[in-house]
Amino acid sequence: MADNETHYLRNFEDQRYDAVYMLYFSLDIDQDNYKDDVIRPHVRASVINTCLLLECGANCLIETLDLPKQFFDDIDKMPFLSKFEFFLNKVNPSQKFDRGALVVQRVKELKTIRDSYVHQKVKKSKYEIISSTVSEADYGCTEQLKFPRAPKKWRSEHAVSALKAVNDFYNEYLLNWCALNTQQTVDLLLGSKKADLANPIGAQIDFVGGLGRAVTEWGIDFKFIGKNV
């Protein structure tokens, strides 16, 4: 490697593994060894890292377009879905970015889940009697993914649902709508070199441990980065 070669730091891979392994830990950890609840903190960590994959991915795609700085700064301020739509218009302009598609609606909802967690505001709800000894305040669930609006009620199945929603979106968006191959997508999201869609380097990621369980247990296949299933 040349001394003057530029390294590109893309955090997508780190966030993906944080999302996946926090989910695994939430399922495998022995709660009996701890006084406090340690399962749901892992669930929440998985969900939030999954949500971050959307903004991170959108920024990775926009960066590769080599836009003039002022124009890039303007695009960088756009919502993440608008960034995806902008990139699609550049690489495959004949393909519509369908905001009504289920895969888009689900990741849009994930963004609201992420925002409500990061930008916390006080909410109020009347207690409901669950049993003679238990009362609970119910804040309802989201429409698409059925996420409880109270993060303390998130369970492992919600983390699975979030990860699957992001995976399904990227599969549809990158492979079908943008019509990219996995060499190109790996360079865009995971590579440490400048991404060149006309001359992709690509990488074989099937040997990377840790993703197989998500494939076999939940059908989260990671096809958009070339995972063989």
C-alpha positions in Angstrom: 0.0 0.0 0.0 1.4 3.4 -1.0 2.1 5.9 1.7 0.0 8.5 0.0 -3.0 6.3 -0.7 -6.2 7.6 0.8 -8.1 5.5 3.3 -11.9 5.8 3.3 -13.6 5.2 6.7 -17.0 3.7 6.3 -18.8 2.7 9.5 -21.5 0.6 7.9 -19.8 -2.7 8.7 -19.2 -1.9 12.3 -22.8 -0.8 12.8 -24.0 -4.0 11.0 -22.0 -6.2 13.3 -23.1 -4.2 16.4 -26.7 -4.7 15.4 -26.3 -8.4 14.7 -24.2 -9.3 17.8 -26.3 -7.2 20.2 -29.3 -9.2 19.0 -27.4 -12.5 19.5 -26.4 -11.4 23.0 -29.9 -10.5 23.9 -30.9 -14.1 23.1 -27.9 -15.9 24.6 -27.1 -14.0 27.8 -28.0 -15.7 31.0 -30.2 -13.2 32.9 -29.8 -15.3 36.1 -26.2 -14.1 36.4 -27.3 -10.5 36.8 -29.4 -8.6 39.3 -30.6 -6.0 36.7 -32.2 -6.6 33.4 -29.4 -7.0 30.9 -31.4 -8.4 28.0 -33.4 -5.3 26.9 -30.3 -3.0 26.9 -28.8 -5.4 24.3 -32.1 -5.3 22.4 -32.2 -1.5 22.4 -28.5 -1.4 21.3 -29.3 -3.7 18.4 -32.3 -1.7 17.3 -30.5 1.7 17.4 -27.5 0.4 15.5 -29.9 -1.1 12.9 -31.6 2.2 12.5 -28.2 3.9 12.0 -27.5 1.7 9.0 -30.0 3.7 7.0 -28.4 7.1 7.4 -24.9 5.6 7.2 -25.7 3.8 4.0 -27.3 6.8 2.4 -24.2 8.9 3.2 -21.9 6.2 1.8 -23.8 6.3 -1.5 -23.9 10.1 -1.8 -20.2 10.4 -1.1 -19.3 8.3 -4.2 -21.0 10.7 -6.6 -18.1 13.3 -6.3 -20.5 16.2 -6.1 -19.2 19.8 -5.9 -18.7 20.7 -2.2 -21.4 23.2 -1.9 -23.9 20.9 -3.7 -22.8 18.0 -1.6 -23.3 20.0 1.6 -26.9 20.8 0.4 -27.6 17.2 -0.4 -26.1 16.1 2.9 -28.8 18.1 4.7 -31.6 16.1 3.0 -33.6 13.4 4.8 -32.2 9.9 4.3 -34.9 8.8 1.9 -34.3 11.8 -0.3 -30.6 10.9 -0.4 -31.6 7.4 -1.6 -33.9 8.8 -4.2 -31.2 11.3 -5.4 -28.6 8.5 -5.7 -31.1 6.3 -7.6 -31.8 9.1 -10.0 -28.1 9.3 -10.8 -27.3 5.6 -11.3 -30.6 4.3 -12.7 -32.8 7.3 -13.7 -35.5 5.2 -15.4 -36.4 3.5 -12.1 -38.8 5.2 -9.8 -38.1 5.5 -6.1 -41.4 4.1 -4.8 -42.1 5.7 -1.4 -45.3 3.7 -1.1 -43.4 0.4 -1.3 -43.6 -1.7 1.9 -39.8 -1.9 2.2 -39.7 1.9 2.1 -42.6 2.4 4.5 -40.9 0.1 7.1 -37.5 1.9 7.1 -39.3 5.2 7.2 -41.0 4.0 10.4 -37.6 2.9 11.7 -36.4 6.4 11.3 -39.3 7.7 13.5 -38.5 5.0 16.1 -34.8 6.1 16.1 -35.8 9.8 16.3 -38.2 9.3 19.2 -35.5 7.4 21.1 -32.7 9.9 20.4 -34.8 13.0 20.9 -36.8 11.9 23.9 -39.8 13.9 24.9 -42.0 13.2 28.0 -45.2 11.3 27.2 -48.2 10.7 29.3 -50.6 7.7 29.5 -53.1 6.5 32.1 -52.3 3.4 34.0 -54.2 0.2 33.0 -54.9 -2.5 35.5 -53.3 -5.7 34.2 -53.9 -7.9 37.3 -54.6 -7.5 41.0 -50.9 -6.6 41.6 -49.9 -5.1 38.3 -50.7 -1.8 36.6 -49.1 -0.6 33.4 -49.2 2.5 31.1 -49.8 1.6 27.5 -48.3 3.9 24.8 -49.3 1.7 21.9 -47.3 0.4 18.9 -46.1 1.6 15.6 -48.3 0.7 12.5 -45.9 -1.2 10.3 -43.4 -3.0 12.6 -45.6 -3.1 15.7 -42.8 -1.6 17.8 -43.9 -0.6 21.3 -43.6 3.1 21.6 -42.1 2.6 25.1 -38.5 1.4 24.4 -38.4 -0.6 27.7 -40.9 -2.9 26.1 -38.8 -3.8 23.1 -38.0 -7.5 22.9 -35.6 -9.6 20.8 -38.3 -10.1 18.2 -38.5 -6.4 17.6 -34.8 -6.2 17.0 -35.2 -9.1 14.5 -38.0 -7.2 12.8 -35.9 -4.0 12.5 -32.9 -5.8 11.1 -35.0 -7.7 8.6 -36.7 -4.4 7.5 -33.3 -2.8 6.8 -32.0 -5.9 5.0 -35.1 -6.2 2.8 -34.9 -2.5 1.9 -31.2 -2.7 0.9 -31.8 -5.9 -1.1 -34.7 -4.2 -3.1 -33.1 -0.8 -3.4 -29.5 -1.6 -4.3 -29.9 -4.9 -6.2 -33.2 -4.3 -8.0 -33.9 -0.5 -8.2 -30.3 0.7 -8.6 -29.4 -2.5 -10.5 -26.0 -2.7 -8.8 -24.0 -5.9 -8.4 -22.6 -7.0 -5.1 -19.1 -6.0 -6.0 -20.3 -2.5 -6.4 -22.4 -2.5 -3.2 -19.5 -3.9 -1.1 -17.3 -1.1 -2.4 -19.9 1.5 -1.6 -20.8 0.3 1.9 -17.8 -1.6 3.2 -14.7 -0.7 1.2 -11.7 1.3 2.5 -10.9 2.6 -1.0 -12.6 5.1 -3.2 -15.7 3.5 -4.7 -15.7 3.4 -8.5 -18.9 1.9 -9.8 -17.4 1.5 -13.3 -14.5 -0.5 -11.9 -15.5 -2.2 -8.7 -13.0 -4.1 -6.6 -15.5 -6.0 -4.5 -14.7 -8.5 -1.8 -15.8 -12.0 -0.8 -17.5 -11.6 2.5 -19.1 -15.0 2.8 -16.2 -16.2 5.0 -16.9 -13.5 7.6 -18.3 -15.1 10.7 -21.4 -14.1 12.5 -24.0 -13.5 9.8 -25.0 -17.2 9.2 -27.2 -17.4 12.3 -29.3 -14.4 11.1 -29.7 -16.1 7.8 -30.8 -19.5 9.1 -32.9 -18.4 12.0 -34.7 -15.3 10.6 -34.1 -15.2 6.9 -32.0 -12.1 7.1 -29.8 -12.9 4.1 -27.5 -9.9 3.5 -27.7 -10.5 -0.2 -27.0 -6.8 -0.9 -23.4 -7.3 0.3 -22.9 -10.6 -1.4 -23.7 -13.1 1.4 -24.2 -16.6 0.0 -27.2 -18.4 1.3 
